[in-house]
């Protein structure tokens, strides 16, 4: 079992009147100065904020760090059942969390995958609240043609009648095996530690992923690339884009369609100040695969 180098504490807050959010804090030492902004970490789809522990343990410079669990993931629970999760809610949630953790000063903000998409749009809408922005493979989604809207809506309506279910596991060992199957570079010790945060035992004796199964359904609203590009172009702070060298080959090996590189380059080209980095022997889950290398990139960028 992995033993964290830097301990954390959990804070639970209520935002936007009814939504319970779980925040995981790594507080700076008592003797450390407070000149560095709070670093806010936003995880991706079907992940949890605790998974950033491995990266935090490699950060040498002392500072306040906080990782959120997005609504419907980990310890952030919806007060009532919902039929869909909307990016508009993620933006509103992030705004409320930043206001809570740093009400008067800009923050440094990092997002992975889905979280990367959220933080990019947010930074273009609230530029004064972000000092430095880090995007870990949050390249957006492929834009579907408008003609697909009726079929998408039909699928969503059908799913309302047959809700999705989250996969269960017979034992914690099965959870660990699943984490390592999906992420072969994740060590056994890291996977064992993460399993306690990514899943939990249920009343039925099985282990269940800490995520609302509604996340697995389609959203009736189509992704609009032009709107995303407008937000990316409005970002005023320096941006670090980091990707894994093996991301596309890993996706192809699983039969997934690689994101068109030309389309990605168009999107990243809209950002006015961007630094790029590629991490070797690393796939999409950068903070799982190469936490030490990622931590070095983060500190070099934030302290530059």
N, C-alpha and C positions, 0 to 999 in steps of 0.2 A: 504494500500500500504506500502511495506517495504521501510524504509529510510536507505540508506547505512551509516555505521559509518565512513568509510574511503572513501572519494571521489576519483574519478579516472578521468583521462583525456585520450582522444583518440589521437593517432598519426597514420598518414597514410604515408606509405613509399612505394617506388617502389623497388622491389628486382628482381634479375635475369633478368634485362633489361626491362621487361614488366609487371610483376605481381604486382598488387596493394594489399598491405597487411595492415590490420588494427591491431594495437597494443593498448591494454588498459593498462595504467600505473597507479600504485599506488606508488607515489613517497614518499620517506622518508622525515621526517620533516627537516627543514633547519638546526636545531641544532644537528641532529643525526649524528653519525659518519658513515663512509662509509666502515667499516671493513668487513661487511657482504656482500657476493657476491649477485649479482642480482639473484632473483628467477624467472625463466621462467616457465609459466604454459601453457600446451598444452591440449586442450579439445578433446573430443571424437567425434564419428560420430553423425551427426545431432545435434550438440551442438554448443555453442559459447563461446568465452573467457569471456564474461561478467558474465557467470554463476558461476565463481569462486569468485564473490563479497562476497557471504555469508561466505566463508572460510576466505577470506582476512580480513573481519571484526572481526574475532575471533583471528587473529594473534597478539600477544602482542608485539613481538620484532619488532622494526622499521627497515625497509629495503626497497630497491627498488624492486618492483614486477611488472612483465609485463606478460599479457596474450595475446596470439596471436589468431586470427581467421585463421584457415587453409584456403587455397585457396578453393573457392567455398562454403564457409560458412560465415555467418555473414557479416561483412563489407569487407572481402577480396574477390575481384571479379576477375574472369578471363577476360583478355582483349578481347579474342575471344572465341567463343563456342568450347567445346572439346567433344570428344566421350567417354573418360574414364579419371579417375583420377588414377595416378600411385604413388606407395609408393616412387619410386625414386624421384619424384618431392617433396614430403613431406620432404625427407631427405635434398634435396638441399635448400628448403625453410627454414627449421629450421637452417641450417648452416648459411644462409644469415642473418636471424633474430638475431641469437646469435652474429654474427660478428658486427651487428649494435648496439645491446644493451650493449655489453661488449667486445669491440675489443681486449683488452689486458689481460683480466683476466678470469679464469674459472667461470662458472655459476653453480648455483644449478638448477636442471631441474626436473620438474614434468609433467607426462603425464597420462591422464585418458583414459582407453579403447583403442580405435584406437590410440589416442595420446600416450598411454603407449607403444603400439607396436612400434611406430615410435621412441620414445626417447630411447628405449632399443637398437634398431639396430644402431641408431645414436651414442649412447654412446660407443658402441663397435667399431665404426669406427673412432671416434674423442675422444678418452679417455682423452686426455690432456685438453679438453675444458670443462669437467664436474667435479665438486668437489663432489657433492652428487646427487644421482638420486632417484626419487620416482616414483614408478609404481603403479597406482591405477587400478587394474583389467585389465591390458593390457596383457592378456594371449595368444594373437595370435589367429589364426584361425585353425580349423580342417584341416588337410592335405588331400586333395582329391587324389584319385588314379590317376596315369597318364592316365589310360584308359578313364577318364572323360574329358580329354582335347578336343577331337573333339566335344562333345556335348556342352561343355562350349563355345567354339568358335562359334558354330551354334547359341546358344542363344544370344551371343553378336552381331552377324551379324544381327539377326532378330530384336534386340532392336534398332539398328541403323535406321531401317526403321519405327519403331514405338516408338519414344522417350518416356521416362518416364515423368510423370507430378507430380509436388509437390501438396500436398493437400492444399486446401484453406479453410478458415473459414469465416462464415458470419459476426461474430463480434469478438471483443477482448475478450469478456466473453467466447466465444467458444474456443479461444486459451488457456485461463486460465484453462478451464475445461479439455481440452485435456492434458495439462501438468500435471495436478493432477491425471487424469485417468491413465496415464502411470507411474506416480511416486506418489503413494498415500501418501507417507511420506512428500511430499513437501507441506509446509503450503500455505494457501490461499494468505497470504501477499507476500511470496517469489514468488509464481507463478504469481501474478499480476505484480510484478516488472520485473520478467524475461520475461514476454510476450512481453514487449516493445523492447526487445533485440533479442529474438528468432524469432519473426515474425514482419511484418510491413504491414501497409495498402497499397493496390495497387490502380491503377487508376480505377479498376472495382468496388471499394468500399468494396472489401473483404480483409481479412487478409491473408498473405502468409508467409510461413516459409522462413527464410533467408538462403536458401541453394539451390544449383544447383541440379535439379532433376536427373542429370546424376549420382549423387552419389548413387541413388537407383538401378542402373543397375548392371549387373554382370561385372566382369573384365575378359578379355580373358586369363590372366596370372594366372596360378595356384599358390597357396601358397606352399612354399617349407620349410618344417620344419627344415631340416638340415641346411639351410642357416641362419635361425633365431637363431638356437642353437649356431652356430659358432659365430654370433655377440654377443649373450648374454655371451658366455664364454670369449669374449675378453674385457668385461667391467672391468675396473680397479678400479673404485670408489666404495664406499659403496652404497648399494641399499636397499631402504625400499620398501617392497611389502605390500600393504594394500588391504583388501577385505572386503565386507559386509557379515555379518553372514547369511543374508537371500537371497543372490544373486541366489543360485541354486533353492531354493524353489520358489522364485518369477518367475524365468524362467519356471519352471515346471507348475506353475499355469496358465501361459499364453500359454501353449502348446509348448514351445520352448524346444529343446533338450539341456540338460545340457552339458557343456564342460567336457569331460572325465577327472576325477581327476588324474588318473594315468599319463595321457599324460601331464597334467599341471605340476605335480610334477617333471617329467623328464626335462621339460623346465626350471623350476625354479632351479633345481639342477645343471644346467650348470653355474649358477652365482656364482662367487667365494666368494663374501661377501654380504650376504643378511640377512636383519632383517624382520621378518614377523609380521603382526598385523591384527587382525580381529576386526571390529567395530560392536557392537551389534545393533539390531533393525535397520538394514541398508541393502539396496540392492545394485545393481550395481552402481547407481548414488550416490556415497559416498558424494560428495560435495553438493548434493541436500538434502540428507537424514539426515546426521549428521555432519554439517559443524563445529560445536564446537569441537566435538571429533576428527575430522580429523585435524583441526588446531593444536590441542595439539600434535598429533602424528607427524605432520610435524615439529613443532618447537623443540620437543624433539630430533628428528633425526638430524635436521640441526645443532643444537647447541651442540650435544654430542661431 
